[in-house]
């Protein structure tokens, strides 16, 4: 019989993450159980601190993305740390944007329960990473643990690998080269092949709830476009 080595962390394990109900203890437990890279590099190291900050500003409206940095007691340098990502669903970004905007979103918000919409969106993302991502076998972030969101009862979260040094978000104004185009085409073809050859019972009829999502938000988007045109002071100039 083998006994797991007890790790004497000096960090406050009950420390909440970003003022949420998630704690440092939850994060370290997930890293040590689910992240193979962390297990290999730092599995037996005691942790002295975990810091985190929001990296999602202006990039999304249904969640807060936190980049967490784990610091160790025996770190040999400031760079001897480990980074990981927590994606926490919430309406804070939408509410903040609404306060700064002169667009009236009340009618749009009345048409649906915002909490239900958020729970369904988060669950769809969890289902993708837990069920569809392994099936598609396509390039995507590793997700180590998912927790469903139940308002008033349980806080949802996705614990993911940090791609800061391995990936890049391309803006609308950047081009990609021919090699990148071919890489995307190969990945899409690979996904299609896997779907066509997979057992349809794994996916058929299970992911239909959000299929009308773009139609549902089209009214709000149209309202935003009208406001943007007015602010640009080019109203009427785009018409022939």
HURA-V800092 format. One record per residue. N is the residue number from 1. OMEGA is omega in whole degrees, -180 to 180 (999 if undefined). NEAR is the number of other ideal C-beta (glycine too) atoms within 10 Angstrom. Layout:
n omega near
N OMEGA NEAR
N OMEGA NEAR
This chain:
n omega near
1 179 2
2 178 4
3 178 5
4 179 6
5 178 7
6 -178 7
7 -176 13
8 177 7
9 176 18
10 177 11
11 176 18
12 -175 12
13 -179 15
14 180 9
15 180 14
16 180 12
17 178 20
18 179 14
19 -179 6
20 178 16
21 175 11
22 -178 22
23 175 16
24 179 22
25 179 16
26 -178 20
27 -179 24
28 178 19
29 179 13
30 179 19
31 -175 23
32 -179 16
33 -168 11
34 -175 14
35 -176 21
36 179 10
37 177 13
38 179 20
39 -177 13
40 -174 8
41 -171 11
42 -173 20
43 -177 14
44 -178 8
45 175 18
46 -176 14
47 179 23
48 180 14
49 172 16
50 178 24
51 -175 12
52 176 21
53 -176 11
54 178 13
55 -173 13
56 -176 16
57 178 11
58 -176 7
59 -180 10
60 -175 12
61 -177 15
62 -179 18
63 171 24
64 179 19
65 -176 17
66 173 21
67 -177 16
68 179 21
69 -180 14
70 179 23
71 -174 16
72 -180 18
73 -175 14
74 179 9
75 -178 16
76 178 7
77 179 6
78 -180 7
79 -179 6
80 -179 13
81 178 15
82 -179 20
83 177 14
84 -172 22
85 170 20
86 177 23
87 -173 21
88 180 23
89 179 22
90 -178 18
91 -176 15
92 -177 13
93 179 18
94 -179 16
95 179 11
96 179 12
97 179 13
98 179 15
99 -177 7
100 -175 6
101 175 11
102 177 7
103 -179 13
104 -178 11
105 -174 14
106 -178 7
107 179 10
108 -179 17
109 -180 14
110 -174 9
111 179 10
112 177 12
113 -175 12
114 -179 15
115 178 13
116 179 10
117 -179 17
118 179 19
119 -180 17
120 180 16
121 179 17
122 -180 23
123 178 18
124 179 14
125 177 19
126 -180 20
127 179 17
128 -176 16
129 -178 18
130 -173 13
131 -173 14
132 -178 20
133 177 15
134 -180 10
135 -178 15
136 -179 20
137 -178 13
138 178 12
139 177 11
140 -179 15
141 172 16
142 176 15
143 -173 19
144 -178 19
145 176 20
146 176 20
147 -179 18
148 -180 15
149 174 22
150 -175 12
151 180 14
152 -178 5
153 -173 7
154 179 11
155 -180 15
156 178 22
157 167 27
158 176 22
159 -170 22
160 174 20
161 178 18
162 -179 17
163 -176 14
164 -176 11
165 -176 7
166 -177 8
167 -179 11
168 174 9
169 -178 7
170 -180 10
171 -180 6
172 -172 4
173 179 5
174 177 8
175 172 7
176 -176 10
177 -176 8
178 180 7
179 178 7
180 177 11
181 180 11
182 179 10
183 178 13
184 -179 11
185 178 10
186 -179 10
187 179 15
188 178 12
189 179 10
190 178 14
191 -180 16
192 179 11
193 -178 12
194 178 15
195 -178 14
196 -177 8
197 -178 7
198 175 15
199 -177 8
200 178 9
201 -180 8
202 -174 12
203 -172 15
204 177 10
205 -175 7
206 -174 11
207 -175 13
208 -170 8
209 -175 12
210 -176 14
211 180 8
212 -173 10
213 -178 13
214 175 9
215 -178 8
216 -176 13
217 -176 15
218 180 11
219 180 12
220 180 15
221 179 11
222 178 10
223 -180 15
224 -179 15
225 179 10
226 178 12
227 180 14
228 180 11
229 179 14
230 -180 11
231 -178 10
232 -179 10
233 178 7
234 -178 10
235 -180 11
236 -178 6
237 -179 8
238 -179 8
239 180 5
240 999 2
